[in-house]
Amino acid sequence: MPRIAYVNGRYVPHAQASVHVEDRGYQFADGVYEVCAVKNGRLLDEGPHLDRLDRSLRELRIDPPMARPALRVVLREVMRRNLLRDGLLYFQVTRGVAPRDHAFPAHAASSLVVTARPVDLVKAQARAEEGVRAVTHPDIRWKRCDIKAVALLPNVLAKQAAKEAGGYEAWLVDETGHVTEGSSTNAWIVDTDGNLVTRALDSAILGGITRRMLMQVAQEAGVHIIERPFTVEEAKAAREAFITSATSFVTPVTQIDDAVIGNGRPGSVAMRLRELYIMASEALAQA
Ligand code: PDD
């Protein structure tokens, strides 16, 4: 498969795609990003992802690199050139290239990079049917986790710790013992009454697009949702647990640290919601 990236106005072979050493994304993590799933050649939840990109840019006062219709053309062109049917689109906007100085540069054009990567959906489905292990880790991130910034060092460290402990995802835990979210996913449990529980949106978590779409799907399916924080102990005793993201859709968590969740198999609520979410987002996707 060809691998082509978009970098600041040019489509280039992925192996040669690069940005300037003084790009502020590289030097200060001064940038934001989005990850969108592509299924059957269609971008899932594109509108909400672009809305969130706009919000992240606004919050950090980074100029949009181009108007939305042009960005949508670039995203599709990257998909087309990569022959992407099932996979992920990554796009990143930084404050641009300027001599290193912490304060914003007076004149710098935002940088835009777009890459595509195929994903083995069969493998992802098998992972969901098997369930994954989450490993808890202290949440040491900054206080604006609602912004999808490329500054992911605490997330990287947590995920690596989870991986080294045999887990698939890290569940980040705040100072009060409550789960905020995963290192790159939102965290959910199903309580003993069958209600969905997930933390309410605030600056401690990213407002996941999958989270939002799943809420709509769950409501339509008559599943009651409670937005509140939950503790690690509560999660370990929950009927089910799962994670959501553009990369994992809805993936059951069957173990948290050494505690087995439910009967150790993916829960029926999570699996049903996974199916409903995929169906709904595919139905909404535009070519
Ligand atoms: N991560 N929380 C965090 C910290 C995330 O990084 C993500 C997404 C999510 C889920 O958001 P969404 O449903 O919009 O994908 C929650 C992406 C996939 C990543 O960094 O790869």
Residues whose N, C-alpha, C, O or C-beta is under 5 A from the ligand:
A	BS01	PDD	V35 E181 G182 S183 S184 T185 N186 L206 G207 G208 I209 T210 R211 T244 S245 A246 T247
